[in-house]
Amino acid sequence: MFGEKICHGTSFRRAVEEGLIDPKKAFQIGLRGGGYSPDDYDWPLEQGFHMFPAHDLWYKSLCPLMADIRRELGSTQPVYLTFDIDAIDPSYCPGTGTPEIAGLTTAQALEVIRGTRGLNIVSADVVEVNPLYDVSGGTAITAANLLFEILCSLPGVKYKQR
């Protein structure tokens, strides 16, 4: 990315190159943007990443997709969950360094997080939140709610289905 081997946009590529993650078990939901070169999209597909562009998800519930992911990963595979706040449309969450129009809704974000219940989450984070770019505070509130939902989805947490 921009000729740099290590930067904020290359961590998963480096992890694959170093054998730290299996790209065939990696799911990226809500991707969009022009990219900086064709390799930004070609390389992950060639490696086996499961990529779900935001435009394929417009006006859809993500519950069926998350059910498929749960089936694919099972309940014992260790899972690292990272949620990049810029997956959400900037009309909801403008407080990020890389806003891109036409992203997920906050309801879809909740479906993704709640859809991880039953997975063996061993680590999780919410990234790319920059409250300085959102005077309303909505991005920080959304990020805090998503983190709460992640905590509620961790293995061993009891919750009631509604």
C-alpha positions as CSV (number, residue, x, y, z in Angstrom):
1,M,0.0,0.0,0.0
2,F,1.6,3.3,-1.2
3,G,4.8,1.4,-1.6
4,E,5.0,0.6,2.1
5,K,5.3,-3.0,3.3
6,I,3.9,-2.2,6.7
7,C,1.0,0.2,7.3
8,H,-2.5,0.3,8.6
9,G,-3.9,-1.4,5.5
10,T,-1.4,-4.3,5.3
11,S,-1.6,-6.2,8.6
12,F,-3.7,-9.1,7.3
13,R,-1.6,-9.5,4.2
14,R,1.6,-9.7,6.4
15,A,-0.1,-12.1,8.7
16,V,-1.0,-14.4,5.8
17,E,2.6,-14.1,4.4
18,E,4.0,-15.1,7.8
19,G,1.6,-18.0,8.2
20,L,-0.2,-16.5,11.2
21,I,-3.7,-16.8,9.7
22,D,-5.4,-19.0,7.2
23,P,-7.0,-16.8,4.6
24,K,-9.5,-19.5,3.7
25,K,-10.9,-19.0,7.3
26,A,-10.9,-15.2,6.9
27,F,-14.1,-13.3,6.2
28,Q,-14.3,-9.6,5.3
29,I,-17.7,-8.0,5.3
30,G,-18.7,-4.6,4.0
31,L,-15.7,-3.9,1.8
32,R,-15.8,-0.9,-0.5
33,G,-13.7,1.9,-1.9
34,G,-11.6,2.1,-5.0
35,G,-8.5,0.6,-3.6
36,Y,-5.1,1.9,-4.5
37,S,-4.2,-0.8,-7.1
38,P,-5.9,-3.9,-8.6
39,D,-3.7,-6.0,-6.2
40,D,-5.7,-4.6,-3.3
41,Y,-8.6,-6.9,-4.3
42,D,-6.9,-9.5,-6.5
43,W,-4.4,-10.7,-4.0
44,P,-6.8,-11.5,-1.1
45,L,-9.1,-13.4,-3.5
46,E,-6.2,-15.4,-4.9
47,Q,-5.3,-16.3,-1.3
48,G,-8.8,-17.5,-0.5
49,F,-10.2,-14.7,1.6
50,H,-14.0,-14.6,1.7
51,M,-14.8,-11.1,0.7
52,F,-18.3,-9.6,0.9
53,P,-18.5,-6.1,-0.7
54,A,-21.0,-3.7,0.9
55,H,-22.8,-3.2,-2.4
56,D,-23.7,-6.9,-2.4
57,L,-25.2,-6.5,1.1
58,W,-27.4,-3.4,0.6
59,Y,-31.0,-3.8,1.8
60,K,-30.3,-7.3,3.1
61,S,-30.2,-8.9,6.5
62,L,-26.8,-10.3,7.3
63,C,-28.2,-13.0,9.6
64,P,-28.1,-15.7,6.9
65,L,-24.5,-14.7,6.0
66,M,-23.4,-15.0,9.7
67,A,-25.1,-18.4,10.0
68,D,-23.0,-19.6,7.0
69,I,-19.9,-18.2,8.7
70,R,-20.7,-19.9,12.0
71,R,-21.2,-23.2,10.1
72,E,-17.9,-22.7,8.3
73,L,-15.9,-21.9,11.4
74,G,-17.6,-24.2,13.9
75,S,-17.6,-23.7,17.7
76,T,-14.0,-24.7,18.5
77,Q,-11.9,-22.9,15.9
78,P,-10.2,-19.9,17.7
79,V,-11.6,-16.7,16.2
80,Y,-10.1,-13.2,16.1
81,L,-12.9,-10.7,15.5
82,T,-11.9,-7.2,14.3
83,F,-14.6,-4.7,13.4
84,D,-13.4,-1.7,11.4
85,I,-15.8,1.2,12.1
86,D,-15.4,2.5,8.6
87,A,-17.4,-0.6,7.4
88,I,-20.4,1.4,8.6
89,D,-21.6,4.2,6.3
90,P,-20.3,7.6,7.3
91,S,-23.8,9.0,7.6
92,Y,-23.9,6.9,10.8
93,C,-20.2,6.9,11.8
94,P,-18.3,9.8,10.3
95,G,-15.6,9.6,13.0
96,T,-13.0,7.6,11.1
97,G,-9.9,8.4,9.1
98,T,-11.1,6.6,6.0
99,P,-14.8,7.3,5.4
100,E,-16.3,5.7,2.3
101,I,-19.9,6.2,1.2
102,A,-22.5,3.4,0.9
103,G,-21.4,1.2,3.8
104,L,-23.3,-1.0,6.2
105,T,-26.0,0.3,8.5
106,T,-25.7,0.2,12.2
107,A,-28.4,-2.5,12.3
108,Q,-26.3,-4.6,9.9
109,A,-23.3,-4.1,12.1
110,L,-25.3,-5.4,15.1
111,E,-26.3,-8.4,12.9
112,V,-22.6,-9.2,12.2
113,I,-21.6,-8.9,15.9
114,R,-24.6,-10.8,17.2
115,G,-24.1,-13.4,14.5
116,T,-20.7,-14.3,16.1
117,R,-22.5,-15.9,19.1
118,G,-21.4,-19.5,19.3
119,L,-18.0,-18.9,17.8
120,N,-14.9,-19.4,19.9
121,I,-13.8,-15.7,20.0
122,V,-10.4,-15.5,21.7
123,S,-9.7,-11.8,20.8
124,A,-11.7,-8.9,19.4
125,D,-11.4,-5.2,18.8
126,V,-13.1,-2.2,17.1
127,V,-10.7,-0.1,15.1
128,E,-10.4,3.1,13.1
129,V,-12.5,5.1,15.5
130,N,-11.5,8.8,15.5
131,P,-13.8,10.9,17.7
132,L,-12.1,14.1,16.5
133,Y,-13.9,13.7,13.1
134,D,-17.3,13.4,14.7
135,V,-18.5,16.3,16.8
136,S,-21.8,14.6,17.5
137,G,-20.1,11.7,19.3
138,G,-22.2,9.2,17.4
139,T,-19.2,7.2,16.1
140,A,-17.9,6.7,19.6
141,I,-21.3,5.7,20.9
142,T,-21.7,3.2,18.1
143,A,-18.2,1.8,18.7
144,A,-18.9,1.5,22.5
145,N,-22.2,-0.3,21.7
146,L,-20.5,-2.7,19.3
147,L,-17.8,-3.4,21.9
148,F,-20.5,-4.2,24.4
149,E,-22.2,-6.5,21.9
150,I,-18.9,-8.2,21.3
151,L,-18.4,-8.8,25.1
152,C,-21.9,-10.2,25.2
153,S,-21.0,-12.6,22.4
154,L,-17.9,-14.1,24.0
155,P,-17.9,-17.8,24.8
156,G,-19.5,-18.6,28.1
157,V,-21.7,-15.5,28.3
158,K,-25.3,-16.3,29.0
159,Y,-27.9,-14.3,27.1
160,K,-31.6,-14.6,26.4
161,Q,-32.9,-15.0,22.9
162,R,-35.8,-12.7,22.1
